[in-house]
Amino acid sequence: MFMDKAYKIAIIGLGYVGLPLAIEFAKKYKVLGFDIDQPRIEELCVGEDRTREADLVELQKLLNSKNESSGLKFSSLTSDLESCNIFIITVPTPINRFKAPDLSPLLKASEMIGKVLKKGDIVIYESTVYPGCTEEDCVPVLERHSGLKFNTDFFCGYSPERINPGDRVNTLTKIKKVTSGSTEAVAEEVDHLYAQIITAGTHKAPSIKVAEASKAIENAQRDVNISFVNELALIFDRIGIDTTDVIEAAGTKWNFLKYKPGLVGGHCIGVDPYYLAHKSESLGYHPQVILSGRRVNDNMGMFVANKVVKLMIAKGYPVKGEKVLILGFAFKENCPDIRNTRVIDIYEELHQFGMEVTVFDPWADPVLVRKEYGFELDNVLIDKNYKAIIVAVSHQEFLTLDYKKYKESGAIIFDTKSFIERKYTDARL
Ligand SMILES: NC(=O)c1ccc[n+]([C@@H]2O[C@H](COP(=O)([O-])OP(=O)(O)OC[C@H]3O[C@@H](n4cnc5c(N)ncnc54)[C@H](O)[C@@H]3O)[C@@H](O)[C@H]2O)c1
């Protein structure tokens, strides 16, 4: 029966996840892209995108579409939501300063949707949460503000997002999508809906909780695996051998998993395990492996900074007052996203040693960096007499820098990504 339904889809939250989703659905259905951030709506309405995830030609085409049954509009007016019958929520799910889930954006979005919800509507959550969050935390808000009854009047789905910003190969439609629904029939309907845009196919999970848990463990697994090699990096530094060399040797065995050490930032891998841990703790189990992995990963920035200082002292540099250059501030390569970047840990540690720290990132927005982190980021590389250079992010632009020149002028070079030519580095993770 749902095959014939005329969907009007609202995507709530047009960031890294919401915008690509709105674009894909708009090729097949009428889509309203909604965000509370007015400047974001204004930029999207003129076909611009600060996340650099959207194909701007495609975006413009959808904005101009005169098609009766598809096309894209953007708005920050809640009244525009009233005509929609599918609501897909892609708002942030951060942690607070105590590393506990901060559900406020999710609950505010649920409250807003509750006020426009009608009989027969479906609310699908895509934001990463802990198992149980949709039905135990969001549904009561939807019921309260709509006066409607869950699974009688309205329904829910959960379909976790797996995109990888900056990755031009594994894009939204090419990644298999997990789907779920609050009843058998709704699960079918949600699955069918996503199958219209996801060419890689869908996987219908048996329940919303299973779908929520599947996303949480994808990121927690990656976090734990990286924490293992990060711990190895701490051990091998003391032994005096190169971690990448060891991993390369061990990786010749068929079942060795070749994870690389590094900073674990961003709002997914470094955050989602805390969601899972929170749920676990609420049920009386204090996770050991998940949280110890988090502790190791959260301390890598400090390790890098301290190692650089030791190398400088070994060279007879006074440290205090010396100029140091950090290459990259975004939480990952070839992407402007600075949320929860752990490069800040290196910056702050070096700053505490009294060094003059320059951070160069051609991708990140200096205005946002000033607002979020309170220092001036350089978008242009200025040559100074740097005594240390830290490759913190493997942006493609950093491959072609003249490391030979820096080395010849006495700079210590630390490569946290094992990314640049090894002969120029003094140490790497
Ligand atoms: N970015 C990723 O790589 C990625 C990948 C998979 C899953 N996720 C998850 O998807 C969710 C969204 O992440 P993102 O990276 O797109 O976040 P984002 O910060 O890029 O975008 C979120 C958008 O939601 C808007 N917003 C906040 N509160 C709102 C509200 N009440 N109503 C309407 N709009 C609101 C913000 O203004 C912002 O534009 C998070 O749960 C995240 O963990 C992100």
The ligand as an SDF file (V2000), in Angstrom:
LIG
                    3D

 44 48  0  0  0  0  0  0  0  0999 V2000
   29.0940   13.9580   10.1460 N   0  0  0  0  0  0  0  0  0  0  0  0
   29.2680   12.6600   10.1350 C   0  0  0  0  0  0  0  0  0  0  0  0
   30.2700   12.1640    9.6610 O   0  0  0  0  0  0  0  0  0  0  0  0
   28.2320   11.7260   10.6850 C   0  0  0  0  0  0  0  0  0  0  0  0
   28.2180   10.4060   10.2070 C   0  0  0  0  0  0  0  0  0  0  0  0
   27.2690    9.5360   10.6960 C   0  0  0  0  0  0  0  0  0  0  0  0
   26.3680    9.9870   11.6540 C   0  0  0  0  0  0  0  0  0  0  0  0
   26.4230   11.2590   12.1410 N   0  0  0  0  0  0  0  0  0  0  0  0
   25.4340   11.6590   13.1360 C   0  0  0  0  0  0  0  0  0  0  0  0
   24.4190   12.4150   12.4760 O   0  0  0  0  0  0  0  0  0  0  0  0
   23.9540   13.4560   13.3190 C   0  0  0  0  0  0  0  0  0  0  0  0
   24.1260   14.8020   12.6450 C   0  0  0  0  0  0  0  0  0  0  0  0
   25.4940   15.0270   12.4420 O   0  0  0  0  0  0  0  0  0  0  0  0
   26.0360   16.1630   11.4690 P   0  0  0  0  0  0  0  0  0  0  0  0
   27.4950   15.9240   11.3370 O   0  0  0  0  0  0  0  0  0  0  0  0
   25.2220   16.2560   10.2360 O   0  0  0  0  0  0  0  0  0  0  0  0
   25.7740   17.4570   12.3670 O   0  0  0  0  0  0  0  0  0  0  0  0
   25.8940   18.9880   11.9020 P   0  0  0  0  0  0  0  0  0  0  0  0
   26.2390   19.7500   13.1290 O   0  0  0  0  0  0  0  0  0  0  0  0
   26.7730   19.0840   10.7000 O   0  0  0  0  0  0  0  0  0  0  0  0
   24.4430   19.3670   11.4310 O   0  0  0  0  0  0  0  0  0  0  0  0
   23.3500   19.4000   12.2760 C   0  0  0  0  0  0  0  0  0  0  0  0
   22.4150   20.4940   11.8200 C   0  0  0  0  0  0  0  0  0  0  0  0
   21.2720   20.4070   12.6670 O   0  0  0  0  0  0  0  0  0  0  0  0
   20.8270   21.7130   12.9230 C   0  0  0  0  0  0  0  0  0  0  0  0
   19.9930   21.6840   14.1160 N   0  0  0  0  0  0  0  0  0  0  0  0
   20.3730   21.5950   15.4170 C   0  0  0  0  0  0  0  0  0  0  0  0
   19.2730   21.5580   16.2180 N   0  0  0  0  0  0  0  0  0  0  0  0
   18.2070   21.6020   15.4000 C   0  0  0  0  0  0  0  0  0  0  0  0
   16.7960   21.5800   15.6250 C   0  0  0  0  0  0  0  0  0  0  0  0
   16.3120   21.4880   16.8480 N   0  0  0  0  0  0  0  0  0  0  0  0
   16.0000   21.6600   14.5490 N   0  0  0  0  0  0  0  0  0  0  0  0
   16.4930   21.7470   13.3000 C   0  0  0  0  0  0  0  0  0  0  0  0
   17.8060   21.7760   13.0320 N   0  0  0  0  0  0  0  0  0  0  0  0
   18.6470   21.6900   14.0620 C   0  0  0  0  0  0  0  0  0  0  0  0
   22.1030   22.5200   13.0710 C   0  0  0  0  0  0  0  0  0  0  0  0
   21.8510   23.9100   12.8760 O   0  0  0  0  0  0  0  0  0  0  0  0
   22.9780   21.9030   11.9830 C   0  0  0  0  0  0  0  0  0  0  0  0
   22.8730   22.5940   10.7530 O   0  0  0  0  0  0  0  0  0  0  0  0
   24.6950   13.2890   14.6400 C   0  0  0  0  0  0  0  0  0  0  0  0
   23.9690   12.4810   15.4930 O   0  0  0  0  0  0  0  0  0  0  0  0
   25.9730   12.5670   14.2150 C   0  0  0  0  0  0  0  0  0  0  0  0
   26.5450   11.8380   15.2720 O   0  0  0  0  0  0  0  0  0  0  0  0
   27.3170   12.1410   11.6390 C   0  0  0  0  0  0  0  0  0  0  0  0
  1  2  1  0
  2  3  2  0
  2  4  1  0
  4  5  1  0
  4 44  2  0
  5  6  2  0
  6  7  1  0
  7  8  2  0
  8  9  1  0
  8 44  1  0
  9 10  1  0
  9 42  1  0
 10 11  1  0
 11 12  1  0
 11 40  1  0
 12 13  1  0
 13 14  1  0
 14 15  2  0
 14 16  1  0
 14 17  1  0
 17 18  1  0
 18 19  2  0
 18 20  1  0
 18 21  1  0
 21 22  1  0
 22 23  1  0
 23 24  1  0
 23 38  1  0
 24 25  1  0
 25 26  1  0
 25 36  1  0
 26 27  1  0
 26 35  1  0
 27 28  2  0
 28 29  1  0
 29 30  1  0
 29 35  2  0
 30 31  1  0
 30 32  2  0
 32 33  1  0
 33 34  2  0
 34 35  1  0
 36 37  1  0
 36 38  1  0
 38 39  1  0
 40 41  1  0
 40 42  1  0
 42 43  1  0
M  CHG  2   8   1  16  -1
M  END
$$$$
